Amino acid sequence: MKSRLFTRIIALASCLGTAQVPAQVFDPNKGSSAGWDPAVVGTNKTTNETFSNPVMTLNVGDPFITKYTSESEEWYLFTYSTNDNITLKRSRYLTDNWDNAETRVVFNPEPTSGEPWSTSLWAPEVHNISGSWYIIFSATSDGDNPAPLLDALCPINCPAINHRMFVLQGDGPDPWTANFVMKPMLDTYDQFAIDGTYFHFEDKLYHIYSCWEQKYSSWPANLCITRMSDPWTVNSTLSERRMISVPNEPWEQVPYGRPIRLATNEGPQQLTNPKTGQNFVIYSAARVNTPFYCLGMLELVGNDPMEYQSWKKHTDGCVFHQNSVAGVYGTGHASFVSSPDDAENYIVYHAQTTPNPAADLYRTVRIQKFTWNDDGTPKFPLAENGPFAVPAGQKALTSI
């Protein structure tokens, strides 16, 4: 029955149009800059009281920012998709121009090596787990250009079929000085996997990532969850893996309401309400290289993240999306961090500058404050350019 249903779905996809979809372009050396004036990127250094978006104009996507402390000083640690390496940046100031921040490459594979992690390095995240630092990312060996006979096994063109998840472990307590070494490949059952993140719940660790239902499905892209025994070891079998979200809402599909091809859930990120303890997964929906890319939301309402009944999807539409009046499009792949004094919450995301992006996609990094609704859910703002007040506690750092 399942195979017959899959065959019918593929037939439907064919009727709806299945021309080849080119591999996503994430190369910071490609795409065109909007010619930003550095004086209006990030913090206004004349007053140190306001900042404007973007906060980084380098052509990158999938921004992830966290905080760490070194020698009694608190730092922001930033990573993002470069396509060919893992780069870290750091700054004392959340909204200063990140183009100018200290930069360190911690992993730089040889792209012609054929190693499964050697090309198309996407969506790195850096996490402190039990006192050790880990970088989780996805990559492939073939630059998203699989062998024709492998691609032919997919009902729809599948350039990312060989993408898998990987973990680097730091050898010290300071991520800025640590050496990072490759751990064994994170098990995703030899199936497509991108945008993996860690999810913590009741002292247990889980892996949530963008997945296909079957090895050669190609579309849609869903959210899967597995249990972990440590930051690089999955201890769920394939039959125990659960899909906790599928892009079944029309706003998760491109064009709007068309199922299967380009229907996407990806870029999951845990967000916990610091007052109520409610746990959410904020994820990206629709297609990354369109203006419709936006954020959706799941809430953990049960007591077991491995049960799909424990998750409730916000079905009223995107919780964060394009703002055409402000010229902000394709708002997605967010992470979350607090102000220097921990009193405020901020969303970090990438966005496009045009409703008609070129094949060589250009995205900037942006930051905005968000708050919480009375029911404990996040209250995200409209995507705006600013200026905004700098994060609480940031201006005081300039006088230290």
C-alpha positions as CSV (number, residue, x, y, z in Angstrom):
1,M,0.0,0.0,0.0
2,K,2.8,2.4,1.0
3,S,4.7,1.8,-2.3
4,R,1.5,2.3,-4.3
5,L,0.8,5.6,-2.5
6,F,4.4,6.7,-3.1
7,T,3.9,5.9,-6.8
8,R,0.7,8.0,-6.9
9,I,2.5,10.9,-5.2
10,I,5.3,10.8,-7.8
11,A,2.7,10.8,-10.6
12,L,1.0,13.8,-9.0
13,A,4.4,15.5,-8.8
14,S,5.0,14.9,-12.5
15,C,1.7,16.4,-13.4
16,L,2.5,19.5,-11.3
17,G,5.8,20.1,-13.0
18,T,9.1,18.6,-12.2
19,A,11.8,20.3,-14.2
20,Q,15.2,20.0,-12.7
21,V,16.0,22.1,-9.7
22,P,19.6,23.3,-9.7
23,A,21.8,22.8,-6.7
24,Q,21.5,25.6,-4.2
25,V,24.3,28.2,-4.5
26,F,25.8,29.3,-1.2
27,D,29.2,30.5,-2.4
28,P,30.2,33.8,-0.7
29,N,32.4,34.5,-3.6
30,K,29.4,34.6,-5.9
31,G,26.2,36.6,-5.7
32,S,26.3,40.4,-5.9
33,S,26.6,42.9,-3.0
34,A,24.0,45.6,-2.7
35,G,26.9,48.1,-2.2
36,W,26.3,48.7,1.5
37,D,27.9,51.8,3.1
38,P,29.8,50.3,6.1
39,A,28.7,53.3,8.2
40,V,25.1,52.1,8.1
41,V,25.9,48.4,8.7
42,G,25.2,47.3,12.3
43,T,25.9,49.6,15.3
44,N,26.1,53.4,14.7
45,K,29.6,53.9,16.0
46,T,29.1,57.6,16.5
47,T,26.6,57.2,19.3
48,N,26.7,53.4,20.1
49,E,23.0,53.8,20.8
50,T,21.4,52.3,17.7
51,F,22.0,49.7,15.0
52,S,20.6,49.0,11.6
53,N,20.2,45.9,9.5
54,P,22.1,44.2,8.0
55,V,24.8,43.5,10.6
56,M,26.9,41.6,8.1
57,T,27.0,42.0,4.3
58,L,29.2,39.1,3.3
59,N,27.2,36.8,1.2
60,V,26.4,34.0,3.6
61,G,23.4,32.1,5.0
62,D,22.3,30.1,8.0
63,P,23.6,32.4,10.7
64,F,24.2,30.9,14.2
65,I,25.2,32.9,17.2
66,T,25.8,31.8,20.8
67,K,27.7,33.2,23.8
68,Y,30.7,32.1,25.8
69,T,32.9,33.4,28.5
70,S,36.7,33.6,28.4
71,E,38.9,35.1,31.1
72,S,35.8,36.8,32.7
73,E,34.8,38.4,29.4
74,E,31.6,37.4,27.6
75,W,31.8,37.0,23.8
76,Y,29.4,36.3,21.0
77,L,30.5,33.4,18.8
78,F,29.2,33.4,15.2
79,T,29.2,30.8,12.4
80,Y,27.5,30.5,9.1
81,S,27.5,28.7,5.7
82,T,30.6,29.5,3.7
83,N,30.2,26.5,1.4
84,D,33.8,25.4,1.6
85,N,34.9,25.6,5.3
86,I,33.8,26.1,8.8
87,T,34.5,29.7,9.9
88,L,34.0,31.3,13.4
89,K,33.8,35.0,14.1
90,R,33.7,36.6,17.6
91,S,32.8,40.0,19.0
92,R,32.0,41.5,22.4
93,Y,29.1,43.4,20.7
94,L,26.1,41.6,19.2
95,T,25.2,44.2,16.6
96,D,28.5,45.7,15.5
97,N,29.4,45.2,11.8
98,W,30.3,41.5,11.7
99,D,32.1,41.9,8.4
100,N,35.0,43.4,10.6
101,A,34.9,40.9,13.5
102,E,37.8,38.6,14.4
103,T,37.7,35.6,12.1
104,R,39.1,32.1,12.5
105,V,38.8,29.1,10.1
106,V,38.6,25.9,12.2
107,F,38.0,23.3,9.5
108,N,39.1,23.6,5.9
109,P,38.8,20.4,3.9
110,E,40.3,19.7,0.5
111,P,37.4,19.9,-1.9
112,T,38.9,17.3,-4.3
113,S,39.6,14.7,-1.6
114,G,36.3,12.8,-2.1
115,E,35.7,12.8,1.6
116,P,32.0,12.9,2.5
117,W,32.5,16.2,4.3
118,S,34.7,17.9,1.6
119,T,32.2,20.1,-0.3
120,S,29.0,22.2,0.2
121,L,29.4,22.7,3.9
122,W,26.1,24.0,5.1
123,A,24.5,25.4,8.3
124,P,27.2,24.9,10.9
125,E,26.3,25.4,14.6
126,V,28.6,25.6,17.6
127,H,27.3,24.2,20.9
128,N,28.6,23.8,24.4
129,I,27.4,20.4,25.7
130,S,28.5,19.3,29.1
131,G,31.5,21.7,29.0
132,S,32.8,20.6,25.6
133,W,32.4,22.5,22.3
134,Y,30.9,20.8,19.2
135,I,30.3,22.0,15.7
136,I,27.5,20.2,13.8
137,F,27.2,20.7,10.1
138,S,26.1,19.1,6.8
139,A,28.2,18.4,3.8
140,T,28.7,16.2,0.7
141,S,31.5,14.8,-1.4
142,D,30.2,15.7,-4.8
143,G,29.4,19.5,-4.7
144,D,25.8,18.6,-5.1
145,N,26.4,17.0,-8.5
146,P,25.7,13.3,-8.0
147,A,26.5,10.6,-10.5
148,P,23.7,10.5,-13.2
149,L,22.7,7.0,-12.4
150,L,22.3,7.9,-8.7
151,D,20.3,11.0,-9.5
152,A,18.1,8.8,-11.8
153,L,16.9,6.8,-8.9
154,C,15.1,9.9,-7.6
155,P,11.7,10.7,-9.1
156,I,12.6,14.3,-9.1
157,N,16.1,15.8,-9.6
158,C,18.0,15.4,-6.3
159,P,21.3,17.3,-6.2
160,A,21.7,17.0,-2.4
161,I,21.1,13.3,-2.2
162,N,24.6,12.7,-0.7
163,H,24.4,15.4,2.0
164,R,25.0,13.9,5.5
165,M,25.6,15.3,9.0
166,F,29.0,15.6,10.7
167,V,30.4,16.7,14.1
168,L,33.6,18.4,15.1
169,Q,34.8,18.3,18.7
170,G,36.9,20.9,20.3
171,D,39.8,19.9,22.5
172,G,39.5,22.7,25.1
173,P,37.0,24.8,27.1
174,D,37.6,27.9,24.9
175,P,36.1,27.5,21.4
176,W,38.2,30.3,20.1
177,T,41.5,28.6,20.8
178,A,40.4,24.9,20.7
179,N,41.4,22.6,17.9
180,F,38.4,20.8,16.3
181,V,38.7,17.2,15.2
182,M,36.2,15.1,13.2
183,K,34.1,12.6,15.0
184,P,32.5,9.6,13.3
185,M,29.7,10.5,10.8
186,L,26.5,11.2,12.6
187,D,24.1,8.4,11.6
188,T,21.2,9.4,9.4
189,Y,20.8,5.9,8.0
190,D,22.7,6.7,4.8
191,Q,19.9,9.1,3.7
192,F,19.7,12.8,2.9
193,A,20.3,15.0,5.9
194,I,20.9,18.7,6.2
195,D,20.5,21.5,8.8
196,G,20.9,19.2,11.8
197,T,20.7,20.7,15.3
198,Y,20.7,19.5,18.9
199,F,17.5,19.5,21.0
200,H,17.7,19.2,24.8
201,F,14.9,18.0,26.9
202,E,14.9,16.7,30.5
203,D,18.7,16.0,30.4
204,K,18.4,14.0,27.2
205,L,19.8,14.9,23.8
206,Y,18.2,14.6,20.4
207,H,19.1,15.3,16.8
208,I,16.5,17.2,14.7
209,Y,17.3,17.6,11.0
210,S,15.8,18.0,7.5
211,C,15.1,14.6,6.0
212,W,13.3,12.7,3.2
213,E,10.9,10.0,4.0
214,Q,12.8,7.5,1.9
215,K,16.4,7.3,0.5
216,Y,15.4,8.5,-3.0
217,S,12.3,10.6,-2.2
218,S,13.9,13.9,-3.2
219,W,10.9,15.9,-2.0
220,P,9.3,16.9,0.2
221,A,11.8,17.8,2.9
222,N,10.5,17.1,6.4
223,L,11.8,17.4,10.0
224,C,13.0,14.1,11.6
225,I,14.1,13.4,15.2
226,T,16.4,10.7,16.7
227,R,17.8,10.0,20.1
228,M,21.5,10.6,20.9
229,S,23.8,9.0,23.5
230,D,26.4,11.7,23.0
231,P,26.8,14.7,20.6
232,W,28.0,12.5,17.7
233,T,26.2,9.1,18.4
234,V,22.6,8.4,17.4
235,N,21.0,5.5,19.3
236,S,17.7,5.3,17.4
237,T,17.1,2.8,14.6
238,L,15.6,3.8,11.3
239,S,12.3,2.4,12.4
240,E,12.5,4.5,15.6
241,R,13.2,7.7,13.7
242,R,10.2,10.0,13.7
243,M,9.1,12.6,11.3
244,I,7.7,15.4,13.5
245,S,6.7,17.8,10.8
246,V,5.9,17.6,7.1
247,P,5.3,20.7,4.8
248,N,1.6,20.1,4.5
249,E,0.5,23.7,4.9
250,P,0.2,25.8,1.7
251,W,2.6,28.5,3.0
252,E,5.3,25.7,3.4
253,Q,5.1,25.0,-0.3
254,V,6.4,26.8,-3.4
255,P,4.3,27.8,-5.4
256,Y,1.8,28.4,-2.6
257,G,-0.2,25.3,-2.0
258,R,1.6,23.0,-4.4
259,P,2.7,19.8,-2.7
260,I,5.8,17.6,-3.0
261,R,8.4,19.5,-5.1
262,L,9.9,22.5,-3.3
263,A,7.7,21.8,-0.2
264,T,10.2,22.2,2.6
265,N,10.8,22.1,6.3
266,E,14.5,22.7,7.2
267,G,16.8,24.8,9.5
268,P,15.2,23.6,12.8
269,Q,16.3,25.5,16.0
270,Q,15.3,25.0,19.6
271,L,13.9,28.0,21.4
272,T,13.0,27.8,25.1
273,N,10.9,30.4,26.9
274,P,13.2,31.4,29.8
275,K,10.2,32.1,32.1
276,T,7.7,29.3,31.3
277,G,10.1,26.6,30.1
278,Q,8.0,26.0,27.0
279,N,10.0,24.4,24.2
280,F,9.7,25.3,20.6
281,V,11.3,24.3,17.3
282,I,11.5,27.3,14.9
283,Y,12.1,26.0,11.4
284,S,12.4,27.4,7.9
285,A,9.6,26.7,5.4
286,A,9.0,27.1,1.6
287,R,12.1,27.4,-0.7
288,V,15.3,29.0,0.3
289,N,16.0,30.8,-3.0
290,T,12.5,32.5,-3.2
291,P,11.1,35.6,-1.4
292,F,8.6,33.3,0.3
293,Y,11.1,31.5,2.6
294,C,9.9,32.1,6.1
295,L,9.8,30.6,9.7
296,G,7.3,28.1,11.0
297,M,6.9,26.9,14.6
298,L,6.4,23.6,16.4
299,E,5.7,23.4,20.2
300,L,6.5,20.5,22.3
301,V,3.2,19.9,24.1
302,G,3.8,16.3,25.2
303,N,6.4,14.6,27.4
304,D,8.3,12.6,24.8
305,P,10.0,14.4,21.8
306,M,10.2,11.1,20.0
307,E,6.4,10.9,19.7
308,Y,5.0,13.0,16.9
309,Q,1.8,13.4,19.0
310,S,4.0,15.4,21.4
311,W,4.4,18.2,18.8
312,K,1.9,20.8,17.8
313,K,2.4,22.9,14.6
314,H,1.4,26.5,14.4
315,T,-0.8,26.3,11.4
316,D,-2.0,29.9,11.0
317,G,0.9,30.8,8.7
318,C,4.5,31.9,8.9
319,V,5.5,33.3,12.3
320,F,8.2,35.4,10.6
321,H,8.3,36.3,7.0
322,Q,9.2,38.8,4.2
323,N,8.3,42.5,4.5
324,S,8.1,43.8,0.9
325,V,7.5,47.4,2.1
326,A,10.9,47.4,3.8
327,G,12.5,45.5,1.0
328,V,13.3,42.4,3.1
329,Y,12.7,39.0,1.5
330,G,13.4,35.3,2.1
331,T,13.7,35.6,5.9
332,G,14.8,32.3,7.2
333,H,17.2,29.9,9.0
334,A,17.2,31.7,12.4
335,S,19.1,31.2,15.7
336,F,18.4,32.9,19.0
337,V,20.6,34.7,21.5
338,S,20.2,37.1,24.5
339,S,21.5,40.6,25.0
340,P,24.8,41.2,26.8
341,D,22.9,41.6,30.1
342,D,20.6,38.6,29.3
343,A,17.5,40.8,29.7
344,E,16.4,40.7,26.0
345,N,16.0,38.1,23.4
346,Y,17.2,38.4,19.8
347,I,16.5,36.6,16.5
348,V,19.4,36.2,14.1
349,Y,18.4,35.4,10.5
350,H,19.4,35.8,6.9
351,A,17.4,37.6,4.2
352,Q,17.5,38.6,0.6
353,T,17.4,42.1,-0.9
354,T,15.2,41.4,-3.9
355,P,11.9,39.6,-4.6
356,N,13.5,38.1,-7.7
357,P,16.8,36.6,-6.6
358,A,19.4,35.4,-9.2
359,A,20.7,31.9,-9.3
360,D,23.8,33.1,-7.4
361,L,21.8,33.9,-4.3
362,Y,22.9,36.9,-2.2
363,R,21.9,37.1,1.5
364,T,22.8,39.3,4.4
365,V,22.7,38.6,8.2
366,R,20.2,40.5,10.3
367,I,19.3,40.8,14.0
368,Q,16.1,41.9,15.7
369,K,14.7,41.9,19.2
370,F,11.7,39.7,19.9
371,T,9.4,39.3,23.0
372,W,6.9,36.7,24.3
373,N,3.1,36.5,24.1
374,D,0.9,35.9,27.1
375,D,0.5,32.3,26.2
376,G,4.3,31.8,26.3
377,T,4.8,31.6,22.5
378,P,7.5,33.9,20.9
379,K,6.3,37.2,19.5
380,F,8.4,38.0,16.5
381,P,8.5,41.4,14.9
382,L,8.1,42.4,11.3
383,A,11.4,42.0,9.4
384,E,12.7,45.6,9.4
385,N,15.9,47.6,8.6
386,G,15.9,49.8,11.7
387,P,17.4,51.8,13.2
388,F,16.8,50.0,16.5
389,A,18.1,50.5,20.0
390,V,21.2,48.5,20.7
391,P,20.8,45.4,22.9
392,A,20.5,46.0,26.6
393,G,24.0,46.1,28.2
394,Q,25.9,46.6,25.0
395,K,26.5,50.3,25.2
396,A,28.0,49.9,28.7
397,L,30.7,47.7,27.2
398,T,32.0,50.5,25.0
399,S,33.2,52.4,28.1
400,I,35.0,49.4,29.6
